[in-house]
Amino acid sequence: MEDRTKSQEADPAATHTDTRSAAPGSSHPPSTGPSGSSPANTTGFDFNQPTIIALCYLGSFVTGISGLVGIVLAHVWQGENREGWAASHFTYLIRTFWIGFAASLVALVLSFVLIGFLLYPIIAVWVGIRSVMSLIKAQRREPIADPNTLAF
């Protein structure tokens, strides 16, 4: 017990190091943007609005319900959009949901003649690819080239 007290007295800074202001593995404090806000994330994963919506769509493959959260967010955030590149993402993601939903209804009706069961995997792949494409471009903050297309 005395050894620990002596070592603390010898070097008090070693026992009171504040690591909250430094990024992990860095000796520099994190930088902030104007008004103390966080700057745009250029090195990590950016949770911007189109990214969150795309993740909700992808999460619906597991949960089955998060796609509904994604479409509600897309419609709400589309009206609040302040970033030019994101406008095309909202259109693209909203169309992805509604076209996928309509195609699923058609597949449901066609399931009575056993054709619809073949459409479900195709619809899932289509929605998945479009969601991933939007996710990738949203991370780069790039607009979707043609948000009204049915292709990817």
ChimeraX attribute file (.defattr): number of C-alpha atoms within 10 A of each C-alpha:
attribute: neighborCount
match mode: 1-to-1
recipient: residues
	/A:1	5
	/A:2	7
	/A:3	8
	/A:4	9
	/A:5	10
	/A:6	11
	/A:7	12
	/A:8	14
	/A:9	12
	/A:10	10
	/A:11	10
	/A:12	12
	/A:13	10
	/A:14	11
	/A:15	10
	/A:16	9
	/A:17	8
	/A:18	9
	/A:19	11
	/A:20	9
	/A:21	12
	/A:22	13
	/A:23	12
	/A:24	11
	/A:25	6
	/A:26	10
	/A:27	10
	/A:28	10
	/A:29	12
	/A:30	13
	/A:31	12
	/A:32	11
	/A:33	9
	/A:34	7
	/A:35	6
	/A:36	8
	/A:37	9
	/A:38	11
	/A:39	11
	/A:40	11
	/A:41	11
	/A:42	9
	/A:43	6
	/A:44	8
	/A:45	9
	/A:46	16
	/A:47	14
	/A:48	15
	/A:49	19
	/A:50	29
	/A:51	23
	/A:52	17
	/A:53	29
	/A:54	29
	/A:55	19
	/A:56	22
	/A:57	28
	/A:58	23
	/A:59	16
	/A:60	17
	/A:61	14
	/A:62	9
	/A:63	11
	/A:64	12
	/A:65	13
	/A:66	18
	/A:67	20
	/A:68	15
	/A:69	13
	/A:70	25
	/A:71	22
	/A:72	14
	/A:73	18
	/A:74	25
	/A:75	14
	/A:76	12
	/A:77	17
	/A:78	19
	/A:79	10
	/A:80	10
	/A:81	14
	/A:82	10
	/A:83	8
	/A:84	11
	/A:85	17
	/A:86	24
	/A:87	19
	/A:88	20
	/A:89	31
	/A:90	27
	/A:91	17
	/A:92	25
	/A:93	25
	/A:94	21
	/A:95	17
	/A:96	24
	/A:97	20
	/A:98	12
	/A:99	15
	/A:100	17
	/A:101	14
	/A:102	11
	/A:103	17
	/A:104	17
	/A:105	14
	/A:106	14
	/A:107	20
	/A:108	17
	/A:109	14
	/A:110	15
	/A:111	15
	/A:112	10
	/A:113	10
	/A:114	12
	/A:115	13
	/A:116	18
	/A:117	15
	/A:118	12
	/A:119	17
	/A:120	19
	/A:121	11
	/A:122	12
	/A:123	17
	/A:124	14
	/A:125	11
	/A:126	16
	/A:127	23
	/A:128	19
	/A:129	15
	/A:130	21
	/A:131	25
	/A:132	17
	/A:133	15
	/A:134	29
	/A:135	23
	/A:136	14
	/A:137	18
	/A:138	23
	/A:139	17
	/A:140	12
	/A:141	19
	/A:142	15
	/A:143	17
	/A:144	21
	/A:145	12
	/A:146	13
	/A:147	20
	/A:148	13
	/A:149	11
	/A:150	12
	/A:151	9
	/A:152	17
